[in-house]
Amino acid sequence: MNQSSSQPPWWQNAIGYQIYPKSFYDSNQDGVGDIQGIIEKIPYIKSLGVNFVWLSPFFASPNVDNGYDVSNYEQIDPQYGKLADVFEMITKFHDKGIKVVFDLVINHTSDQHHWFEEAKKSQNNPYHDFYIWKKPVAGKAPNNWQSLFGGSAWEYNPQTDEYYYHLFAKQQPDLNWENPRVHQAVSEIIDWWASHGVDGFRLDAISHLKKLQTFADVDQPDEAMNDVAGIDDFLQELSDDFKPDHLMTVGEAGGVPVSRAQQWVDEQHGYFNMIFQFDHVSFWEKFTVGQVDVAQLRAALTRWQNGLADNGWNALFLENHDLPRAVSYFGNDTDYREKSAQALGMMYLLMKGTPFVYQGQELGMTNVSFDHIDQFRDLDSKHFYQEKLAAGWPVAKIMTSLRAKSRDNARTPMQWSTSKFAGFSHTQPWIEVNSNYPEINVADQQPSPQSTLNFYRQLIDLRLTDETLLSGQYHLIDTHDHQLYVYTREANNSGYLVVTNLSDQPAEFQVPDQFKLTNLVLSNDPAAALDSLIALKPWAANLYMYMYERKNS
């Protein structure tokens, strides 16, 4: 999927900024973020130094799953504005040298999409086979397949006396990719947006396109719907749709191991430029509570760095719209909020690959402490609450899990200022603002040289202007502990040494003899020095340049 040229494709020497439109900025004061709000904040996005944006869905949708249930791929949800606003936004980003990537949700549609509204009418309808249907078995669902949102993945349709399959909510019926007409229809959507200037797509839930065609009961949920044998044919055909317009692609592929990912992002024959993997964020362990182990984090990220080192490309991230805030999940959002946000930023952003920064991550925005289920908006969180309540869990235990892992943690409004509603809107937002906005916001961090925002700006500038940080090799220096994450990025006879203490305790790191430190490039500790024995305060992050002398063994 890479371009064959001495120059790397644009998306390799790039950093993406993910925008969740509903929560970014409200320009018309109705409590919902919108496209004109994004346009108004383009100068801020440009000031970060990023060179592309990825926007979560804003297409026409009943919003059962916050836009991931699309009812029309070529129309915009009226709460976000008009189609003309989207075209204006693309143009204005391009004018600032920022490329635009959209979220493409093609595993499923909304049940209010024209295709499904036709499909459910009769078995003879031309759109019926756009979806997955099965007759009842003994008057019940055809098998034991489960929805990722809980309960059966089958919903009965009385008009045809059949069940349809939905991996997510019942209002999100899965498309039947066994039908070539589905691919043809999706291809037309891709071409349409490319003709209007879109530079690439993030492909939602792409590892689920193929379903187990025996439709037998399964022991493990993944057997029915994740990276099922035969999916490669679908992905290869889909990848051909992106090539004529040189569109960048990044696939969401949770549960796909490194060995398979090598095939997915192979430079010559792969399906996508990059994939999002979730080994380091326990993506499938929803609503679990517990401290992240640094040794496991090192192992997971290094496995992917090494696995795609020579063929393929990593998509680097700590946050997105589905995950808790990194400073709350990986870091310490109370005693060391700023330092841990900065240390985590340095730890991941300087690895080999294309980094993605989620809105508010550059500020160190934290999880939100909602007290009542009515404050949550996320469908998955509400399902979890009802399921555990029925299972006899105490409400306090359920709420602890939701505060740790709910997707709403990432979806509270962007914190722009100390004014009411965090400067996001002049009216009550669609979801409550995090109460800590007076301490964490853009306006306060802009002028402060030591702020997390300006630390991120420095990291972004380094990553995009230094050849070694683009193409240099990644080498882990395994400290065999549960505190430090240390690695190098090397090219020719020099490199960068990244030393981060991801813990609440001080630590030391002895620089190996072959590394001759020449410069302390960046640190979140004003007292950091150029020493061979590095003393690290809690959540310290130091970046050094060095010359090295490889010793033959």
N, C-alpha and C positions, 0 to 999 in steps of 0.2 A: 504493500500500500504506500510505501515511501516513494517520493519522486527521485528518479535517478539523475542526480546532479551532484557536482562538487559542493554546491551550496545546500545546507540542510533545508528541508521543507519548513515553511513558516511556523508550523505548530510545534516544532522542536525547540526553537529559540523563542519561547513564548511563555507567558504566565496568564492564566485565565482567572477571571473574577466572576463568581456565580452570583446571579441576582435572583432573588425570590420576589417577583414583582408585587405580589399582594402586600408585602411587608417592607418594601424598600423606601418609597416616598409617595405621599398622597398629595397630588397637585390640586385637586378640586375639592378637597376638604369633606369627603364623604366617609372617611375612616378606612378606605381601601387604597393601597398603593396602585399606581397606574403607569401607563407608558409615558405620558407627559412628565410624570414625576421622575422617571428614569432619565429622560432627555434633559431635564433641569439639573440633574446631578452628574451629567457627563464630565463637566470640569473636575469634579471630585474624583471620579473614576480615573480620568487621565492623570491626575496628580499622584495616584498610587504608582504609576509606571507600568501597569499591566497593559497587554496589547491585544487581548480579546476578552469578550464577555460571553458567558453562558447563561441564558435566561430559562428559568423553569417555565412550565406551560402557562400561556395566557390565552389559549385558543378557546373558542366557544365551548362551554361546559356547564352542566348542572352543578358542578363543584361538590359532588359527593366525596371525592378524594382530592380536594383542592387543585382541580385542573388536570389531574392525571386520569380523568374520565372525559375524553374529548368527544364532543358531539358534532364538530365541524372543524376540519384541519385547516380550512382556508378562510375562516372567519375568526374574529377576536371576541372574547367575552366582553359584553358592553361595560362591565364594571371597570375594565382596564382602558377603555377608550374606543377608538375607531381603527379600522384597518389602515387608514391614511396615517394615523399616528405611528403605527409600526413601521411603515415605509419611511416616514420622516426620521424615526429613531435609527434605522439602519443607515440611512444617508449621513446622519450627524455623527454616528460612531465612526463611520468610514472617513469622514472629514478630519477626524482627530487621530487617524491611523490605528483605530481599534476595530478588529474583526468581530463578527457576530455569529454566535453559535446558538441554535435553538434546541430545545428538548423535543425529541420525536418519540411519541408513545404509540407503538405499533404492535405490541403484544395483545392489546385489548382496546376497545373503544368504550364510550358511554352507551348505556342502554337507550339513550335518547338520540343516538346517531341515526341518521336516515337509513344506513345499511341494516342496523338491528331492528329498527321499527318495521322495516319491510320483512326482514328475515323471520320474525316471530309470527307473521300472519299465516303462513302455510308452508308445508314442505315443498311445494312446487314453486314458491317464490324465487325469482332469480338470485336474491341475496341470501337465501336460506343457508347455503353452503359457505357463506362468509364466516360462519360461526360453527361451534362444535356442539353437536346435538346427539343425544342418546335416549332411547326408549327406557321407560321405567323397568326395573327388575323386581318382580314380586311386589309391584306397587310402590317401590321406593327408588332412591337414587341408584344409578347404575353401578357404582363402585364406592370404595372408601376414600377417594381422593379428598384432600382437605384444602380449604382456602388458607392463604397466608394470613388472612385477617381473622381466622378462627371459624370453626364449623365446616360443614360440607362445602365442596367446591361446585356443587350442582344446584340449580334452581329450576323448579318446574314451570313449564309454559303450557297452560291449559289449551291454548289455541291449536297446538300441534300434538298435544299429549306426549311431550318430550321434555327432557331436561337439557339445559344448556350449561356449559362449563365456564366458571369464572375463578381464576386463580386468586384474584383480589376480591373486591366487594361484589355483591350480586348485581350491582348496577354497572359493573365493568366486565361484560362478556368478552371472553378471549376470541381473537380472530383465528380462523382456520387456515393456517399457512400451507396445509396440504392442497388447498385450492389455488391454482395459479392466478386466478383473477384477483385474489387478495394482494399478491405481490404486484400485479399490474396496477392496481388502484393506489397502492402505497408509492410505487415508483412515480406516478403522476403527481402525487403530493410533493415528493422530494424535488422533482423538476420545477414545480410551480414556485416553491420557495427559493430555489436556487436562481430562478429567473428574476426574483425580486431582491437579490443581493445577499442572501444568507451564505455564510462562509463555511458552515459545517453543522453537524448534529451530534448531540449526545443521545444515544439510543437506549431508551428506558427498558429495563427488564428483558434485555435482548436474548439472554441465555434461556428464556422460557418459550421461545417460538414453537419448538417442536414438543409434541406431547406423545406419550407412550401409546402406540397405535393398537396395542392389544386391549387397552382400556381395562386391564385386569387390576384387582386389588394390589396395593403395594405395601411393603413393610416400612419403607422410608419415603417421605413425601417427595424428595428430589427425584426418585426413580420415575415419577410420573411426568415431570415437567422441567427439570433443570439439566441443560446440556445433554439431552436425550440423543441417543445414536440416530444419525440422519439429519441433525440440525445443520451440519456443515453445508449441505446442498442449499438450504435456505439462505445461509449467511453468505455463501459465495455469490449467489444470484443477487442478493441485496447489495453486496459490496460493489458490484458492477454499476449500480445506479449512481454511486457517488463519484466515480472516476471521471466522467466527461467534464464535470465542473470543478474538479480538483477539490472536492469538499473534504474538510477534516472530519474524522469520525472517532468517537470514543464510546465504547459499549459498556453498559452497566452489566457486569458479569459476576455477581456474587456466587461463591461456591465453585467457580471454575478454577482448577488448580494450575500452578505454573506450567506444568507439562503440557496442558491443553492450551494455555494462553500463548505459548510459543507458536502454536499453529494459528491462533486467532490474529496475532499481530506480526506474523512473519513479514519481513520487509519486501519480499517479492510476491508471495502468494497468500498473505494474510487477508482477513476480512475487514479489519479496522486498523486505524493508526495506533490506537491505544485502547485499553480497557480499564475500567474502575474495578479493582479487586478489594475485598473487605476483610482479608485475613487479620489485619492489624486493628480493626475496629469491632471485632466480634459481631459482625453485621446481623448474623442469623440468631444470635442469642438475645432476642428482644426482651427488654424490661428486666434483665439481670442487673444486680447491684454488686459492686465490688471494685477494689483497686486494680488498676492495670499494672501488670508485672513488666518491668522494663526489660528483663531478659527475654521474655516472650515477644515483646514489641521489636527488639533488635533482631530476633530470629526471623520474625515474619517479614519485616521490611527488607532484610538482607536476602532472604530467599527470593524475593521478587527482583531486587536489584541484580543479583547474580544470574537469575534465571533468564532475564531479558537483556543481559549485558552486551551480547554480541549480535543479537538478532531480535529486533522489536524495540519497544519504547514504553516506559512506565508513565502512567498518570498518577501524580503525587497529590495526596489530599489528607486532611485530618477532619474536615467538616463538610457537610452538605445539608440539604433541606430535610434529610431523613435521620440525621444523627444528632446526639447531644453535642453541646458546645465543648470544644477540645479542652479549654482551660478547666472545665468542670469534670470532664471524663478522664483525661490524661493528667491534668495538672492539679493545682491547688487554688481554688477560686476564692479562698478567704485570706489566709496569711500571706500567700505569695502569688496573688493573681497576676500582677503585671510581669513579674520575673518569669513565672511559669509560662505565661502566654508567649513571651519573647523566646524562651528556651525551646519551646515546642516549635515555634516558627522556624528558628534556625535549624533545628534537628531535621525537619522534613523538606524544607524548601530548597536546600542546597544539594539534595540527592540528584542522581541522574534521572532525568525525565522532565515532564511538563507539569509544573505545580499549578494547583487550583486553590484559590482563596475564596472562602464563602463570605458573603456580606456580613460585616460585624466581627468576623474573626480577626481582622486587622486591628480591632479595638480591644480585643480580649473580652468580648461579650460572653456572658455566662448563662448557664441554665436558669430557668425561671422557677420560682418557688410558689406554684399555685397550691391553694389549700383545699379546693373543692373541684369535683369532676366537672361541674358546670363551666368552669373557667377554660377547660380544654376544648379545642376545636378539631383535633385530629381524630379521624374515624377509627384508626387502629387503636388509639389510646382508649377511646370510649368502649370499643369491643372488649379490650383487655379488662377494663374495669368491670363490665357486666359479667364477663366470663369468670373472673376470680371472685366476685361477690357471690355468684351462684355456687362456686366451689367452697365457700365458707371462709375465704380469706378476710381478716380484719381490714376495715377501710384504711386504717393507718398504714398497713403494710402495702396495700395496693398503691396508695398515694406516694409512698417512698419510692416504689419502682417507677411510677410515672414521672416523678420529679427527676429521676436519674436518667431515664432513657426515652421519654416521650419525644416524638418528632416535633411537637410544639416548642420544644426548647430552642430549636433553630428558626422558628417561624414568628417569634415575637418581633414587633417593629424595630427597624434599624434605629439606633440611638444617635440622633444628629446633634442634639443640644440639651441644655438644662431646662428648656421651656416645657410647658405642659405637653404630655404625650410624647416627650423626647424629641420634639421638633419634627416628628413624623407626620403629624396632622394637627389641625386645630379642633378636631372633634374626636369622640371616643373611637379608637380603632376597632377593627373586626376581631382582634384578639388583644388582650391586655398587654401593655408595655411592661417590660421588666422593671421592677421598682428601683433597681440600682442605676437607672439612667442618669441621675444627677452626678454620679461618680464616674460613669463610663459613657463617654460620648465624643463625637467628632470635634465639636467646637473647643472642648477643653484640651484635647490631645493635639490638635493642629499646631499650636505654637510651642509645644513642649518638646525640646530635643530628645528627652529621655523617654518619651511616650512609646507605648506599644505600636501605635500607628506609624510613627516615624522610624521605629526599628524595622517594621515591615517594609517601609519604603526603601530603606537601605539594603535590606536583603533582596528585594525585587530588582533594584538597580544593579547590584553585584551579579545576580544570576543572569541578567540579560546583557551584561556588558563584558563578561569574562569568558573567554573561550574554554578555559579549563572547567568551569562550572557548567558549560554546555555539554562538552563531549568527553571530559576527563573520566577515567575509570574510577569506580567506587570500590573502596576496600574497607571493610569493617576491621577495627581494632577491638577485638573482643576482650572486655575487661572482666568477664566472668563474675559480674556482680549484679545487683538489682538497683543500681543508681545511674551509672554512666552510659551514655550513647556516644561513642567516639568513632569517627570514620574519616577517610581521606578521599579527596578527588584529585587524581594525578594525571599529568600529561607531560611528556618529555622528561625533564629532570627537576621538575618542581611541582608543587601542588598546594592544596588547602587542607588544613587539619581542622576538623569540626569537633569541638569538645563541649558536650552538654551534660549537666548534672540534672537528671530528671527526678529529683527527690527533695524531701524537706530537710535532709541532713547534709552537712558539709562533706566534701570528698576531696581526694587528691588523685592526680593522674601524672604518672611518670612518662615523659615523652621518650619514646624509643631512641636509642643512640643514633640510628641512621637518619633521623629527622633533625635537620638543623633549622630551627625556627628563625625567620628573618623579619617578621612583621606581625604585630597584632592588628588585624584588619577591623574587627568589630567585636564588641562585647557589651553585655548588659550589666557589667560590673565595672564601675569607674576605677576601682582599685586593681583591676586585672593587669598583669605584667607579663613580660616576655621571659618566662622562667621554664627551665626544663622539668622542674617539679611544679605542676600547676595546682595551686590551692583553689578549690571551687566552693563558693558559697552555695547554699540551697538554690536550685534552679538557675545556676550560672550558665551562661552560654558564651563561649569564646571561639572566634574564628581566626586562625593563624595562616600565614603563608610560610612555606618552608622549601628548602632544597633538600634532596635526599640522596643518599649514597647506598645503593643496594649492595649488600654483601653476599658473595657467593657462598653457598653452604656445601 
